[in-house]
Structure formats: structure tokens, C-alpha cells
Amino acid sequence: MRLLFNGYRGRMGSILVPELAAQADIEVVAVCDVTSTETEWLLPQGQRLPAFADLEQAIDVSGAEVLVDFTVAAAVPATLKAALSRGVHCVVGTTGVGIEQFQELYKNAKPGCGLFFAPNFTLGAVLMQYFAKQAAVYFEAVEVIEFHHDGKKDAPSGTAVNTAREMATARKAAGVSSAAPGRDSEIDGCQGARGADVGGIPVHSVRGGGFMAHQEVILSSLGQTLTIRHDSIDRLSYLPGVLLAVRKVASLPGFTVGLEDLLDL
């Protein structure tokens, strides 16, 4: 499988590219980053990869079959237009792009092309969301607290937003209200103390240098609470999910959202 990684100079790229290049069934044929000033990138294992700053050139020269994107939300539309129109399957881990926008961008794809997006590629985080969705219908109140490093570009995180929306959908289907209590108690000048309203569920974002990626879902009812928590302590935790998506995307024509579909959840 001929793979092109877009965003190789970012936090995720510097971790994932060497691991992807080490897979027997994957050939990383090029890397791209708009900030690149080099024509080659030397991996820790000694392999030299062609490096580009221009994505269209990278695709045309490398003959890539699959593109993996971990960049920034503002860059995703141009990336997908360039790749999908050339018949390159895309695996996107960049958050901050709406599902409706992905659907619109997919209209540029050649027939049979696959576009896969996941707000989180960590298998434990996907299972956390799944368990939270199952539990959400049995509790009166639900809240989400996410903790990330201070360099994260979006707040709330894509995982937190997706978790809240999935729980809100499940609660609505079960006839359970998602109206969060206590919003009317926010004191003047401190509006938002109860968190962002995502489908009626409060979502709180914490940012600091001591965090990587963590999330808690707190469910409560009379006399009890249930806390479901996931912690990513190393960016290598994303690798199994990315590999799963890369290996499956060619067999998934159309637009697919979330690893849960690949895990039969």
C-alpha cells in the first residue's frame, strides 16, 4: 500500500510516520507539510522519505494510494479536494471540521474512493464513548470533562463533542431529557461556568502543559455517580487505530465516520 502522510512535521506526524514506515504491508512513498523546506526526511531507522511542501505535487510524484492527514482544520478542505479528485483514499485525524463539511468535500471524490474520519483514533477512547452512550440513558445528568495539552488547536476536543452528541442522541431516543441542571445559577459575568452546551450536555475543556489527552464522562442520578475515564499518555496510542483505518479505507467507498464501525460496536 503506497501511503502519503500529510503533516509530518506535527506532533502526530513525527510519531506516526516512522511506525507506519515500519509496517510490512505499507510503503510510505512521501511526506508533506506546508512548512517543509527539505526534499528528504530521514527517519530514525535510516530510511529517507521524499518530502514536499506542495500536496498536489506530492500526490502526483509519489503515486500514493492512501493519504493520512493530521494537520489543522483550515487546511483540510484543500487537502481533500486535491486527494479525492485524484482517486486517493483519505484517512483524516484532524479535528475541527464538521461532518456536513466532510460530506460536501466528498462530492469531489472519484467513484469508489474512500474517505474515513475519526475524532479519535485511540481504541480505548472509542470504547469509552461506546460505554458512555450505553450508560447515558440510565442517569438523570451527564457531563463531559476533557483535558489536553495547551497546544491543542480546538476546544472542546472533537472526541468530547462527539461523545456528547452520541449520548444526547441516545437519551433523546430513550425519552430522557438532556437539559443540564444549574445553568440558571451562573453568576453575572461568569456565564459559561457550567460548560459548553453540546446537545444539552455540559462539556468542559481543561488546557495545560501537564496533560496529553484525557476525558471523563460523569453520569449521576439520585445517590450515585458513574465515571468513565480514558487517558492517552503516549501518542503511540493512536497507532493501532490509524493502522486499522489505513488498511480498511480502500474497501470502504463513501464517507465513513468513527472507528466504532470498524470494531463492530
Disulfide bonds with the S-S distance in Angstrom:
none
